[in-house]
């Protein structure tokens, strides 16, 4: 589903810069920020960085995921 919305030019410019650094589209960056914000509001006890990293890890294909190895097993 596609919806047109008006956004502040400064927000779009910030998203453009972040999208380039994260190899996302501007739309993808804005969607990612919205997901992080929503998850942060739903989980106020979690740091935003943890939420963002968790969402990125969940989006990673399983075949490309690095298995967790506890430091005691290294």
N, CA, C and O atoms as a GROMACS GRO file, in nm:
protein
  296
    1UNK      N    1   0.085  -0.117   0.000
    1UNK     CA    2   0.000   0.000   0.000
    1UNK      C    3   0.089   0.123   0.000
    1UNK      O    4   0.187   0.130   0.075
    2UNK      N    5   0.058   0.218  -0.081
    2UNK     CA    6   0.135   0.341  -0.092
    2UNK      C    7   0.048   0.458  -0.050
    2UNK      O    8  -0.068   0.471  -0.092
    3UNK      N    9   0.105   0.545   0.033
    3UNK     CA   10   0.034   0.662   0.082
    3UNK      C   11   0.125   0.783   0.068
    3UNK      O   12   0.244   0.775   0.100
    4UNK      N   13   0.072   0.892   0.021
    4UNK     CA   14   0.149   1.016   0.011
    4UNK      C   15   0.130   1.096   0.139
    4UNK      O   16   0.018   1.115   0.187
    5UNK      N   17   0.242   1.144   0.194
    5UNK     CA   18   0.236   1.229   0.313
    5UNK      C   19   0.332   1.346   0.294
    5UNK      O   20   0.430   1.336   0.221
    6UNK      N   21   0.302   1.456   0.358
    6UNK     CA   22   0.391   1.572   0.354
    6UNK      C   23   0.483   1.564   0.474
    6UNK      O   24   0.439   1.543   0.587
    7UNK      N   25   0.612   1.581   0.449
    7UNK     CA   26   0.711   1.577   0.555
    7UNK      C   27   0.795   1.703   0.550
    7UNK      O   28   0.815   1.762   0.444
    8UNK      N   29   0.844   1.743   0.665
    8UNK     CA   30   0.932   1.858   0.676
    8UNK      C   31   1.056   1.835   0.590
    8UNK      O   32   1.115   1.727   0.593
    9UNK      N   33   1.096   1.937   0.515
    9UNK     CA   34   1.213   1.925   0.428
    9UNK      C   35   1.340   1.886   0.504
    9UNK      O   36   1.421   1.809   0.455
   10UNK      N   37   1.355   1.941   0.624
   10UNK     CA   38   1.475   1.909   0.704
   10UNK      C   39   1.477   1.760   0.742
   10UNK      O   40   1.582   1.697   0.740
   11UNK      N   41   1.361   1.706   0.777
   11UNK     CA   42   1.354   1.564   0.810
   11UNK      C   43   1.390   1.478   0.689
   11UNK      O   44   1.462   1.379   0.702
   12UNK      N   45   1.341   1.516   0.574
   12UNK     CA   46   1.371   1.441   0.452
   12UNK      C   47   1.520   1.450   0.419
   12UNK      O   48   1.580   1.351   0.377
   13UNK      N   49   1.579   1.567   0.437
   13UNK     CA   50   1.723   1.581   0.413
   13UNK      C   51   1.805   1.497   0.511
   13UNK      O   52   1.905   1.438   0.472
   14UNK      N   53   1.763   1.492   0.636
   14UNK     CA   54   1.831   1.408   0.734
   14UNK      C   55   1.816   1.261   0.698
   14UNK      O   56   1.911   1.183   0.710
   15UNK      N   57   1.698   1.224   0.653
   15UNK     CA   58   1.675   1.086   0.611
   15UNK      C   59   1.759   1.052   0.489
   15UNK      O   60   1.810   0.940   0.478
   16UNK      N   61   1.772   1.145   0.399
   16UNK     CA   62   1.853   1.124   0.278
   16UNK      C   63   1.998   1.095   0.317
   16UNK      O   64   2.060   1.003   0.263
   17UNK      N   65   2.052   1.174   0.409
   17UNK     CA   66   2.191   1.154   0.455
   17UNK      C   67   2.206   1.020   0.526
   17UNK      O   68   2.301   0.946   0.500
   18UNK      N   69   2.114   0.989   0.616
   18UNK     CA   70   2.121   0.863   0.690
   18UNK      C   71   2.102   0.744   0.596
   18UNK      O   72   2.167   0.641   0.612
   19UNK      N   73   2.012   0.758   0.500
   19UNK     CA   74   1.985   0.649   0.405
   19UNK      C   75   2.109   0.616   0.324
   19UNK      O   76   2.139   0.499   0.299
   20UNK      N   77   2.181   0.718   0.283
   20UNK     CA   78   2.303   0.696   0.206
   20UNK      C   79   2.404   0.618   0.289
   20UNK      O   80   2.468   0.525   0.239
   21UNK      N   81   2.420   0.656   0.414
   21UNK     CA   82   2.516   0.589   0.502
   21UNK      C   83   2.475   0.446   0.535
   21UNK      O   84   2.560   0.360   0.557
   22UNK      N   85   2.345   0.421   0.539
   22UNK     CA   86   2.293   0.289   0.576
   22UNK      C   87   2.254   0.204   0.455
   22UNK      O   88   2.201   0.094   0.471
   23UNK      N   89   2.281   0.255   0.335
   23UNK     CA   90   2.248   0.182   0.211
   23UNK      C   91   2.099   0.149   0.202
   23UNK      O   92   2.060   0.038   0.167
   24UNK      N   93   2.016   0.248   0.236
   24UNK     CA   94   1.871   0.236   0.226
   24UNK      C   95   1.820   0.344   0.133
   24UNK      O   96   1.893   0.438   0.100
   25UNK      N   97   1.695   0.330   0.091
   25UNK     CA   98   1.629   0.438   0.020
   25UNK      C   99   1.582   0.539   0.124
   25UNK      O  100   1.578   0.508   0.244
   26UNK      N  101   1.547   0.659   0.080
   26UNK     CA  102   1.495   0.759   0.174
   26UNK      C  103   1.366   0.705   0.235
   26UNK      O  104   1.346   0.717   0.356
   27UNK      N  105   1.281   0.646   0.154
   27UNK     CA  106   1.158   0.587   0.206
   27UNK      C  107   1.188   0.478   0.307
   27UNK      O  108   1.124   0.470   0.412
   28UNK      N  109   1.285   0.393   0.276
   28UNK     CA  110   1.323   0.286   0.368
   28UNK      C  111   1.377   0.341   0.499
   28UNK      O  112   1.350   0.285   0.605
   29UNK      N  113   1.453   0.450   0.492
   29UNK     CA  114   1.506   0.511   0.614
   29UNK      C  115   1.395   0.567   0.700
   29UNK      O  116   1.394   0.548   0.822
   30UNK      N  117   1.301   0.637   0.638
   30UNK     CA  118   1.188   0.692   0.714
   30UNK      C  119   1.104   0.581   0.776
   30UNK      O  120   1.060   0.593   0.890
   31UNK      N  121   1.083   0.472   0.702
   31UNK     CA  122   1.009   0.358   0.757
   31UNK      C  123   1.084   0.297   0.874
   31UNK      O  124   1.023   0.261   0.975
   32UNK      N  125   1.217   0.285   0.862
   32UNK     CA  126   1.297   0.229   0.970
   32UNK      C  127   1.287   0.317   1.095
   32UNK      O  128   1.266   0.266   1.205
   33UNK      N  129   1.301   0.449   1.077
   33UNK     CA  130   1.287   0.540   1.190
   33UNK      C  131   1.150   0.527   1.255
   33UNK      O  132   1.138   0.531   1.378
   34UNK      N  133   1.046   0.512   1.174
   34UNK     CA  134   0.911   0.498   1.229
   34UNK      C  135   0.900   0.369   1.310
   34UNK      O  136   0.839   0.369   1.418
   35UNK      N  137   0.957   0.261   1.260
   35UNK     CA  138   0.953   0.133   1.333
   35UNK      C  139   1.030   0.143   1.465
   35UNK      O  140   0.984   0.093   1.568
   36UNK      N  141   1.146   0.207   1.462
   36UNK     CA  142   1.224   0.223   1.584
   36UNK      C  143   1.146   0.309   1.684
   36UNK      O  144   1.139   0.276   1.803
   37UNK      N  145   1.088   0.418   1.636
   37UNK     CA  146   1.011   0.505   1.724
   37UNK      C  147   0.892   0.435   1.786
   37UNK      O  148   0.863   0.450   1.904
   38UNK      N  149   0.822   0.358   1.705
   38UNK     CA  150   0.705   0.285   1.756
   38UNK      C  151   0.748   0.182   1.861
   38UNK      O  152   0.686   0.171   1.966
   39UNK      N  153   0.855   0.108   1.830
   39UNK     CA  154   0.904   0.008   1.925
   39UNK      C  155   0.954   0.074   2.053
   39UNK      O  156   0.937   0.019   2.162
   40UNK      N  157   1.016   0.192   2.041
   40UNK     CA  158   1.064   0.263   2.158
   40UNK      C  159   0.948   0.309   2.246
   40UNK      O  160   0.957   0.304   2.369
   41UNK      N  161   0.840   0.354   2.184
   41UNK     CA  162   0.723   0.394   2.262
   41UNK      C  163   0.658   0.274   2.330
   41UNK      O  164   0.609   0.285   2.442
   42UNK      N  165   0.659   0.159   2.262
   42UNK     CA  166   0.602   0.037   2.319
   42UNK      C  167   0.690  -0.024   2.427
   42UNK      O  168   0.642  -0.100   2.511
   43UNK      N  169   0.820   0.009   2.424
   43UNK     CA  170   0.918  -0.049   2.517
   43UNK      C  171   1.006   0.061   2.574
   43UNK      O  172   1.125   0.067   2.542
   44UNK      N  173   0.951   0.149   2.657
   44UNK     CA  174   1.028   0.265   2.705
   44UNK      C  175   1.150   0.228   2.790
   44UNK      O  176   1.237   0.312   2.812
   45UNK      N  177   1.157   0.105   2.837
   45UNK     CA  178   1.270   0.063   2.918
   45UNK      C  179   1.391   0.022   2.836
   45UNK      O  180   1.500   0.002   2.891
   46UNK      N  181   1.375   0.007   2.703
   46UNK     CA  182   1.485  -0.034   2.616
   46UNK      C  183   1.549   0.087   2.549
   46UNK      O  184   1.478   0.178   2.506
   47UNK      N  185   1.683   0.088   2.539
   47UNK     CA  186   1.751   0.197   2.468
   47UNK      C  187   1.718   0.193   2.319
   47UNK      O  188   1.704   0.085   2.261
   48UNK      N  189   1.707   0.308   2.257
   48UNK     CA  190   1.674   0.317   2.114
   48UNK      C  191   1.779   0.245   2.030
   48UNK      O  192   1.744   0.183   1.929
   49UNK      N  193   1.907   0.252   2.068
   49UNK     CA  194   2.011   0.182   1.992
   49UNK      C  195   1.988   0.031   1.993
   49UNK      O  196   2.006  -0.035   1.891
   50UNK      N  197   1.949  -0.022   2.107
   50UNK     CA  198   1.921  -0.165   2.117
   50UNK      C  199   1.804  -0.203   2.027
   50UNK      O  200   1.808  -0.305   1.959
   51UNK      N  201   1.702  -0.120   2.027
   51UNK     CA  202   1.585  -0.146   1.943
   51UNK      C  203   1.624  -0.144   1.796
   51UNK      O  204   1.586  -0.233   1.720
   52UNK      N  205   1.699  -0.042   1.755
   52UNK     CA  206   1.740  -0.031   1.615
   52UNK      C  207   1.824  -0.151   1.572
   52UNK      O  208   1.800  -0.208   1.466
   53UNK      N  209   1.920  -0.190   1.655
   53UNK     CA  210   2.005  -0.304   1.622
   53UNK      C  211   1.924  -0.433   1.618
   53UNK      O  212   1.949  -0.520   1.534
   54UNK      N  213   1.827  -0.447   1.707
   54UNK     CA  214   1.742  -0.566   1.708
   54UNK      C  215   1.658  -0.575   1.581
   54UNK      O  216   1.644  -0.682   1.523
   55UNK      N  217   1.601  -0.461   1.539
   55UNK     CA  218   1.521  -0.461   1.416
   55UNK      C  219   1.607  -0.494   1.294
   55UNK      O  220   1.562  -0.566   1.205
   56UNK      N  221   1.730  -0.443   1.290
   56UNK     CA  222   1.819  -0.474   1.178
   56UNK      C  223   1.856  -0.622   1.179
   56UNK      O  224   1.863  -0.685   1.074
   57UNK      N  225   1.881  -0.678   1.298
   57UNK     CA  226   1.915  -0.820   1.307
   57UNK      C  227   1.798  -0.907   1.266
   57UNK      O  228   1.817  -1.010   1.200
   58UNK      N  229   1.678  -0.868   1.303
   58UNK     CA  230   1.559  -0.946   1.266
   58UNK      C  231   1.535  -0.944   1.115
   58UNK      O  232   1.477  -1.038   1.060
   59UNK      N  233   1.579  -0.838   1.049
   59UNK     CA  234   1.560  -0.826   0.904
   59UNK      C  235   1.669  -0.900   0.826
   59UNK      O  236   1.654  -0.922   0.706
   60UNK      N  237   1.776  -0.938   0.893
   60UNK     CA  238   1.888  -1.006   0.827
   60UNK      C  239   1.845  -1.148   0.789
   60UNK      O  240   1.787  -1.220   0.871
   61UNK      N  241   1.874  -1.190   0.665
   61UNK     CA  242   1.840  -1.327   0.625
   61UNK      C  243   1.912  -1.428   0.716
   61UNK      O  244   2.029  -1.409   0.749
   62UNK      N  245   1.842  -1.532   0.755
   62UNK     CA  246   1.900  -1.633   0.845
   62UNK      C  247   2.030  -1.693   0.792
   62UNK      O  248   2.121  -1.722   0.868
   63UNK      N  249   2.036  -1.711   0.659
   63UNK     CA  250   2.156  -1.772   0.600
   63UNK      C  251   2.279  -1.685   0.622
   63UNK      O  252   2.391  -1.736   0.628
   64UNK      N  253   2.259  -1.554   0.634
   64UNK     CA  254   2.371  -1.462   0.650
   64UNK      C  255   2.398  -1.426   0.796
   64UNK      O  256   2.493  -1.352   0.824
   65UNK      N  257   2.318  -1.477   0.887
   65UNK     CA  258   2.333  -1.442   1.027
   65UNK      C  259   2.456  -1.508   1.086
   65UNK      O  260   2.491  -1.621   1.051
   66UNK      N  261   2.521  -1.438   1.175
   66UNK     CA  262   2.636  -1.492   1.247
   66UNK      C  263   2.585  -1.562   1.371
   66UNK      O  264   2.515  -1.501   1.451
   67UNK      N  265   2.619  -1.688   1.389
   67UNK     CA  266   2.570  -1.759   1.508
   67UNK      C  267   2.628  -1.700   1.636
   67UNK      O  268   2.742  -1.655   1.639
   68UNK      N  269   2.547  -1.700   1.740
   68UNK     CA  270   2.591  -1.650   1.870
   68UNK      C  271   2.683  -1.753   1.935
   68UNK      O  272   2.649  -1.871   1.943
   69UNK      N  273   2.798  -1.708   1.981
   69UNK     CA  274   2.891  -1.793   2.052
   69UNK      C  275   2.925  -1.721   2.182
   69UNK      O  276   2.986  -1.614   2.180
   70UNK      N  277   2.885  -1.780   2.296
   70UNK     CA  278   2.916  -1.714   2.424
   70UNK      C  279   3.067  -1.697   2.441
   70UNK      O  280   3.145  -1.780   2.394
   71UNK      N  281   3.107  -1.591   2.507
   71UNK     CA  282   3.251  -1.564   2.525
   71UNK      C  283   3.319  -1.676   2.603
   71UNK      O  284   3.440  -1.695   2.588
   72UNK      N  285   3.247  -1.747   2.684
   72UNK     CA  286   3.308  -1.857   2.760
   72UNK      C  287   3.343  -1.976   2.671
   72UNK      O  288   3.421  -2.062   2.713
   73UNK      N  289   3.288  -1.983   2.550
   73UNK     CA  290   3.315  -2.093   2.456
   73UNK      C  291   3.423  -2.059   2.355
   73UNK      O  292   3.458  -2.144   2.273
   74UNK      N  293   3.475  -1.939   2.359
   74UNK     CA  294   3.575  -1.898   2.259
   74UNK      C  295   3.712  -1.940   2.297
   74UNK      O  296   3.808  -1.913   2.224
   0.00000   0.00000   0.00000
